[in-house]
Amino acid sequence: MAKNVVDWIALVLAIVGSINWGLTAFDFNVVELVFGSFPALVNIVYYLVGLAGLYLIYYVTKE
């Protein structure tokens, strides 16, 4: 099955989100390090990662 641009964006966001989540175990948050001075932007990044995860659930279950 060929991947389109949305598929690739969702995959990248999910990978970045999972790495960030893993690093928080060591008190290191990449998203807040990069966008920490813009709390609204931090929230937007987290929302996009969450939406990417939901999209990937759809992606792996579609025929």
C-alpha positions in Angstrom: 0.0 0.0 0.0 1.5 3.3 -1.0 1.8 6.1 1.6 0.7 9.6 0.9 1.9 12.8 2.5 -0.6 12.7 5.3 0.5 9.1 6.2 4.2 10.2 6.3 3.4 13.3 8.4 1.4 11.2 10.9 4.2 8.6 11.1 6.9 11.3 11.8 4.7 13.0 14.4 4.0 9.6 16.1 7.7 8.8 16.1 8.7 12.2 17.5 5.9 11.9 20.1 6.9 8.5 21.2 10.6 9.4 21.5 9.6 12.5 23.5 7.4 10.4 25.8 10.3 8.0 26.4 12.7 10.8 27.2 10.3 12.3 29.8 11.3 9.3 32.0 14.6 11.0 32.3 13.1 14.5 32.9 13.9 15.6 29.4 11.1 17.0 27.3 12.2 17.8 23.8 8.9 19.6 22.9 9.2 22.0 25.8 12.9 22.5 25.2 12.2 23.6 21.6 8.9 25.5 22.1 9.0 26.2 25.9 8.7 29.9 25.5 5.4 29.5 23.6 3.0 27.4 25.8 0.3 27.6 23.2 2.6 26.1 20.5 3.6 23.3 22.9 -0.1 22.4 23.3 -0.6 22.5 19.5 2.3 20.1 19.0 0.8 17.7 21.6 -2.6 17.9 19.9 -1.0 17.1 16.5 0.8 14.1 17.9 -2.4 12.9 19.4 -4.3 13.4 16.2 -1.5 11.6 14.3 -1.9 8.6 16.7 -5.6 8.5 16.0 -5.0 8.7 12.3 -2.5 5.8 12.5 -5.1 3.7 14.2 -7.4 4.3 11.2 -4.5 3.7 8.8 -3.6 0.3 10.2 -7.2 -0.8 10.3 -8.3 0.3 6.8 -8.4 -2.2 4.0 
